């Protein structure tokens, strides 16, 4: 991806509905160049789609947190299986380093979040955890 394509992708990340004229002004090239570059990016698979972030995507559950979990022994798959059974668990990621899993949790209230955290901390095999409440989100990425 060259500099023009990188600028074009950056502009599209800010507004995927921008017109070719607007994109051309931002990138500093002609509309024809923008059209050609978009077609090239799409045909190469560099751009695989365009998405919309709605107010509902952002609102979701008002209290969100990331819980890092350290697991004792080889119980990761069992714990992941249990986590995915909780509707408050939005995502589960395996990772390296100090923590074995990073879990995104969503709840309606802090009391509800506290309840879920307490349940997870009591799972057999959970050795340690650390939780950070998410205060604000500034960039969203939803892939279909």
SULNOR-V798713 format. One record per residue. N is the residue number from 1. RES is the residue in one letter. OMEGA is omega in whole degrees, 0 to 359 (none if undefined). Layout:
BEGIN
n & res & omega
N & RES & OMEGA
N & RES & OMEGA
END
This chain:
BEGIN
n & res & omega
1 & X & 180
2 & X & 185
3 & X & 180
4 & X & 180
5 & X & 178
6 & X & 178
7 & X & 179
8 & X & 179
9 & X & 178
10 & X & 179
11 & X & 179
12 & X & 177
13 & X & 178
14 & X & 180
15 & X & 182
16 & X & 179
17 & X & 181
18 & X & 179
19 & X & 177
20 & X & 179
21 & X & 179
22 & X & 179
23 & X & 179
24 & X & 179
25 & X & 180
26 & X & 185
27 & X & 179
28 & X & 177
29 & X & 181
30 & X & 176
31 & X & 180
32 & X & 178
33 & X & 178
34 & X & 181
35 & X & 180
36 & X & 181
37 & X & 177
38 & X & 179
39 & X & 180
40 & X & 179
41 & X & 180
42 & X & 182
43 & X & 177
44 & X & 182
45 & X & 176
46 & X & 172
47 & X & 182
48 & X & 178
49 & X & 178
50 & X & 182
51 & X & 179
52 & X & 173
53 & X & 181
54 & X & 177
55 & X & 179
56 & X & 177
57 & X & 182
58 & X & 184
59 & X & 179
60 & X & 176
61 & X & 189
62 & X & 180
63 & X & 181
64 & X & 181
65 & X & 171
66 & X & 179
67 & X & 176
68 & X & 186
69 & X & 171
70 & X & 186
71 & X & 179
72 & X & 176
73 & X & 187
74 & X & 184
75 & X & 186
76 & X & 183
77 & X & 179
78 & X & 180
79 & X & 177
80 & X & 179
81 & X & 178
82 & X & 181
83 & X & 184
84 & X & 176
85 & X & 180
86 & X & 181
87 & X & 180
88 & X & 180
89 & X & 183
90 & X & 181
91 & X & 176
92 & X & 181
93 & X & 170
94 & X & 184
95 & X & 176
96 & X & 180
97 & X & 185
98 & X & 186
99 & X & 179
100 & X & 181
101 & X & 169
102 & X & 185
103 & X & 174
104 & X & 184
105 & X & 176
106 & X & 180
107 & X & 179
108 & X & 184
109 & X & 175
110 & X & 179
111 & X & 178
112 & X & 177
113 & X & 180
114 & X & 179
115 & X & 181
116 & X & 178
117 & X & 179
118 & X & 178
119 & X & 182
120 & X & 180
121 & X & 180
122 & X & 177
123 & X & 174
124 & X & 180
125 & X & 175
126 & X & 184
127 & X & 181
128 & X & 177
129 & X & 175
130 & X & 184
131 & X & 174
132 & X & 177
133 & X & 178
134 & X & 183
135 & X & 181
136 & X & 176
137 & X & 184
138 & X & 178
139 & X & 184
140 & X & 178
141 & X & 178
142 & X & 177
143 & X & 180
144 & X & none
END
